[in-house]
Amino acid sequence: MIINHPILGPRDSSEFVYLGDATLLKRPDWQAEDAAEQFYDYLHTRDNPAGLHRELWYHEQGDRSWLVVTRDTVTHEITKVELARDVARTGGSA
Amino acid sequence: MRYSGFRVLKEALTGHRGWGPAWRDPEPQSDYDYVIIGGGGHGLATAYYLAKEYKQSRVAVLEKGWIGGGNVGRNTTIVRSNYLLDGNEPFYEFSLKLWEGLEQDLNYNAMMSQRGIINLMHSDAQRDAYIRRGNSMILHGADAELLNQKQVLEKYPFLNVKNARFPVMGGLLQARAGTARHDAVAWGYARGADQRGVDIIQNCEVTGLRIENGKVLGVETSRGYIGAKKVGSCVAGSSSKVMAYAGMRLPIESHVLQAFVSEGLKPVLPGVITFGAGHFYCSQSDKGGLVFGGNIDGYNSYAQRGNLPVVEDVIEEAIAMFPMLGRARLLRSWGGIMDMSMDGSPIIDKTHIDGLYFNGGWCYGGFKATPASGFCYAHLLATDTPHETATAFRLDRFRTGNVIDEKGSGAQPNLH
């Protein structure tokens, strides 16, 4: 798979480390009433879709940026690549 | 029909006209007591033990493709019980004991071969970890033996113990482990279940679950609605898809694992051997092909095929261990979809919906678990209580903190 890095251009996916679903950008509020339940969901449960999936990749062998990659889990086709920083600033991953 | 040496002789003399199909191809009935979703190894074993051990009738297994076409036909055929933790080891040892009697039980040649597995060690820390694991295995009634360098060389004289990047120091042997013919396991269970009245319905994809007032009523399928008193999902790889029909969100990610087989070679590997300085496992099939694999690709996938970086990684490990294989050619590689659970261990449990049960999260260790998974799931379906060896495989363990994390790598599926 080739990931089209927003700054560096097309890079081989083997330069990256995969973390998981981009919902991990939205850490729950630890002071919320139901924080334990929210953190259980955050840490352990996943939508795990067959189809488009927004996910976090870390460019460990490159510029060490975190990316949000939109990829089809059935075909491995990558349709969108964003800097995680930008996604987080504009309100998370949903 | 019972298979025997006498039968083979008789058929050979009469032109092989007496062999019938190993199982029927029935039309689905309007309702069953038990519907098992997924006709893989685990689903067929569940139906078999439901009928045989728990004397249940009116059981159907629904398979979206054909028997033997999913993960049961895609694994590296290794059978072992060399786990560490209390939640796991009794279950896998129960499974290995079932494997040992499986062929007689099924009257089917599953080519079960207890040729032993050796986990190679390359450092002092790894030796200490293997001693701990071996002791845990022995305490749970399994067999384990720590081999020194000389003992490993007696079995595998070509291993590099001197000037390799990771010299072999010794290994942990489980002599009762080995390999079994994966397709034959599926076929044997299918035949055994069918003989006991189970309907195996192929080309029948479940497209929805009918649930009313917190109780499951049946399944919607590509061949119409089928009513059921109890529905058991057994579709590791696609668990999230099926359980989403019940509105459930699972502690599972689907990942692709690749496997490989070389061209046929003369006998070179007497047993199963794993590389301790990475993640690589290899055995030689009875046809002579080296069957091997390594890590999962590491990203969510439902594609049943992987990418080249992992191919390169696995073959690098193969060559690091056996430089002599540099001239062997790769015959085939393929991928299968794994339920990677958040702690690397499986789930066999009821759900919050009455009559709906879940079996999944096998990561890439599902094949060796086939008999015990079927037995324990059948026990749960028939009695509504967990089997004594599977009490830890609860769905709510992630919420309560009772995770079974063999590797200690946390809630990160691609590290298990």
Interface residues (C-beta under 8 A of the other chain):
Chain A: M1 D12 S13 S14 Y18 L19 G20 D21 Y40 D41 L43 H44 T45 R46 D47 N48 P49 A50 H53 E55 R71 T73 V74 T75 H76
Chain B: S238 S240 K241 R249 L250 P251 I252 E253 S254 G298 Y299 N300 S301 Y302 A303 N307 P309 M342 F398 R399 A411 Q412 P413 N414
